[in-house]
Amino acid sequence: MKCSVCGAPAQVEVRRRNRAFCVEHYREWFVRETRRNVKRHRMIRPQDRLLAAVSGGKDSLVLWSVLSQLGYEAVGLHIQLGIGDYSRRALETTRAFAAAHGLDLIVVDVRESFGLTIPELARATGRAACSGCGLSKRYLMNRVAEDEGFNVVATGHNLDDEAATLLGNVSHWQLDALMRQGPMLAERPGLARRIKPLYTFTEREVAAYAFLAGISYQHEECPHAEGAKSLLYKELLNRLETRMPGTKQVFLEQYLKKVQPALRDHSVEAEVELRRCERCGSVTTGAVCAHCKLWDRAYARAKKRHLLPPDAGFDPRPKLHFLTRSEP
């Protein structure tokens, strides 16, 4: 197998594109395709302030690295979830990457900010850890962005993530979610623009770039992810991809091109009115946002179970720690 560009021995095959690359030209192709995604959807504009959500995994660190190579000055946001050694190693990996590449990083510790770790939140509410985790991360990304003056939040979602989400939404016909799904969610007052520059790359392709670029990342999956429906959807799509390369790409791109516009054209629902949460001031659709409702309920139950002192009160303001590029 030879490189499609220079004819040298190839190191990476991209079967869905019927191409193969040597190390140098694979890295060039990956960066060029990311630039194309950003420009195609006008994800980032000259006046934007960019916040990159970085977990310590391959997708988010590759995203942060490539955005920097493209000349975008993105500040990282790492959310410390309190999931034992998994979260500790994630923070260590993220801090090491930021220091090695001279990048600014903001760290928010969920327990320090809100009084409970994500596993403790799950025990207190009786909800799956992934549910409270996802809600809290979305809240913190928007809250930190607004408080610190960022109008764009970039996440490392890849093609596998997006195709699996689409399959899940289609299997349950979640029309609201289907109309919102895409590589970019528009900026609204109080809500940063959400972008996914890596949405056209498979998980394998992102991992290949990380390896060839020498990016050290956390390999282990979150211990709470076992049994998640998204993993089942990914497994099904991977089986199809093995037999029919390009299935994921066609599934997502044709949905975005042909189906989503039709859904939006025939939607009779008015745009949801946004207001400010009475508790925390963040943008929401009701009097109190879902994040505050969840944590208020968690506090009430946690105090009954002696996870918190009787006089503890939920404060929705996150505590931020800043690691500047000059710090180790």
N, C-alpha and C positions, 0 to 999 in steps of 0.2 A: 504494500500500500504506500503510495507516494503523495506528498503534499500537493494539493490542487493548485497552489500558487507557484512554488519554486521547483517541484519535482524531487525534493529531498525526501528521505524516509519520514513518513507521517507518524505522529505520536497520538493524535486524536482524530477519531472518525465521527462526523456528524451525519448519521445515516439519513435523517429526514431531509437534509439538504443535498444529499449525494455528494458530499465533499469530505476531504480529509486535510489535516494541517500538520506541519511541523510545529515545534514549540513557539518559535518566533511569530509565525503567521497565524497560529491559533490565538495567541494573545492579542495580536493586532486586530484580527477579525472580531473578537469578543468586545474589545473597546469600541471598535467602529460601529458594531451593531447596537451597542448601548447608546452611543451618540445619536444614532439614527432614531432609536425609540424616543429619546428626549426631544429631538427636533420635530419628529413626526407629530407628536401630540402637544408640542409647546409646553412641556412639563416644567421647564425652568426658564425664567426670563431674567434679563440683566439686573433688575432692581430687587430680585427676590433674596430673602434670607432663608437659608436651607438648613433643616434639622434632619439628620439621618438616624433612624432607629437602629441601634446595633445591639444584638443579643450576645455576640461572641461566636455565633455559628458561621458557617461558610458563606451563606447568602448575604448576610448583612455586612460582613467584613469585606467581601468582594465588592459589594455595592459601594461601600465607603471608599475603598481603594480606587475603583474605576472613576467615581465622581471626582475624586481629587486629581486623577490623571487628566480628566477632561477640563480641568481648570475651575471646577466649582468648589467654593470654600464651604464645605458642610461641617457643621458641628455635630458631634455624635451625642446621642441620648441612650444611656443604658439604664434599664429598670431592673433593680435587684429584687428578685421575687421571694427570696428566703426559702428556696427549695433545697436545703441542705448543701452537701458538697457540690451538687450540680450547679447551683447558683454561685457558689464561691468560685468555682473554676471558670464560670462564664465571665465573672467580673475580672478575674486575673487576666484572662485571655484578652478581653476588651481593653483593659488598661495598658497591657503590654503592646498591643497593636497601636493604640493612640500615641504612646510614647515613642515607639520606633518610627512612626511616620510623621511625627510632629503635628498631630491633630488635636483639636480641643474636644473635650468630653464633659458631658453633664451626667452625673449619676444620681438616681433617685432610688432610695431604699424604701420599699413598700412598708416594711414593719416600722422603720423609724418615722415615716411620714404618717401612717394610718394606724399603727398599734398592733397589727397582726400580719403574719406572713401569709402567702397565698394558701399553703396547706391549712393553716389555722382558720383562714377565712372560709375554706371549703367545709371544715368540720363545724364551724359555727353556724353556717347557713344551711348545711345539708345539700348544697349544690356541688356539682362536679367541679374539680379544681380548674379545669380549662375554661369553664363558664365565667367564674369570677376573675380569673387571670386575664382573659381577653377583654372583658369590660374595663378592668382597672388599667390595662395597658393603653387601650384606646383613650380613656379619660386623661391619663398622664401625658400622652403624646400631644393631645390637643391643648391641655392645660399649660404645659411647659412651653409649647409653641406660642400660645397667646401671651403668657406672662413675660416671656423673654424676647418677644418681638420677631418670631419666625413665622413666615406666612406659607412655607412649604415643608411638608414632612415626607421624607422618602423612606420606603420600606423595601426589604429584599425579597419580596414575593417573586417566585419563579414560575415557569410555565406549568410545572407539576402542581404547584399550589393553586394556581388560577383554574386549571382544568378540573381539579378535584372539587374546588368550590363550586364551579359551574355545574358539574355532575350532581352534586348534592342539592343545589338549588333547583335544578331541573327535575330531579327525582321527587321533590316535594312541591314543585311549582310555586316557589317563593318569588312571586312576581316583583315585590318591592326590591328584594335583594338582586334579582336578575337585572332590573333596570339600572341599579347602581353599580353593578360589577363592571370593572374595566381598568385599564392601566392608569387612569387619572380620575380623581374625584374633585370636582371644581371647588375652588375657594369660595367660602361664604362668610358673611360677617361673624367673627368669633370662631370660625372653623378654618384651619389651615388647609391648603390644597394638598391632597394626598396623591403621591405618585409612586409608580412601581416600574422603574427603568429596566429591570431584569425580567419582565414578564414574558419575554419571547425565548428565554433559555431554559432548557430542562435542568433538573437538579444535577444530573450527571455532568452536564456541560459547565455548570457553575463550579462543581467540585473539581473538574479538570483544570479550570482556570486557576482556582485556589492553589492546587498542587503545583502547576507549572510556574505560577508567580511567587511561590514560596510563602504563601500566607498560612500561618499557623492558626487553626481555629478549633473550637470545641467540637469534637466528633460525636459525643454521646447525645442521645435524644432525651428530652425531658422525661423523667420517670412517670409523670402523670399522663403522658401521651398514649400509653398502651391502651388499646381498645377504642381509640378515637375513630369516629366514622370517616374522618378525612383520610386516615391510613388505608381503610378498606377501599375508598374511592381511588386512591393512588395505585393500589395493587391491581385493581381492575383495569385501570387505564394503562398501566405498565404491561399487562398481558396483551392488550390490544396493540400497544406500540411495538412490542416485540414481533408480532405477526405483520403489522402494517405500519412501518415507520412514518411518522408525520401525523398520526391520528390525533395526538394532543393538540398540535399546532392548528390543524384544520378545525377541530372541534371548537377551540376557543376563538380563533380568528373569524371563522364563518359566523359564529354566534354574534360577535361584536359587529360584523359587517352587515349581516342580513336580518337577524332576529331582533336584536336589541333596538335598532331604530324603529322597527315595526311596533314593538311593544310600547315604545315611548310615543309614537304617533297616535296609537289607539288608546292611550291612557287618558281617562277622564278625571283622574284625581288631581286636585289642585296641589300646588307645592306646599309642603308642610310649613306652617308658621313656626318660626323659631323664637324662643324667649330665653330669659336668663333664669337659671336655677335659683330658687329662693335660699338655698343653703350655701352653695359654693360660688354662684355667679357665672358658672359655665353655661354654654349654649345648650339648650335642650328643647324638647317639644312640650313638656308638661311643667307643672309648678315646681317639681323637684326632679332632678335628673336621676337616671337609673343607677348611676354610681353611688350617689348619696343614699338612695333608698336601700341599696344592697348593703352598704356599710353600716347604716343605722340599724338595720335588722341584724347584722352580724354582731354589732356591739351589744344589743339587747340580749342576744342568746349567749354570747361569749361571757358576759358578766354572770349569767345564771350558772354557767359551767366553770366559773372561776378562772377563765382564761384571761380576764381583765379585772382590775379592781372595780369595786362597786361605783366609784365616783368618776370613772373614765368617761370621757365624752369624745365623740368623733369630730376631728378637725380635718376638713377636706383640703387644706392647703398643703401641698407637697413640700418637702424639705430637699433642697437641691445642693449638690456638691459639685464644684467646678474643678476640673483638671485641665490646666492650661498646657499649651504645647511645650512650654519651657520646663514643666515638671516631669520627673521620672515616673 
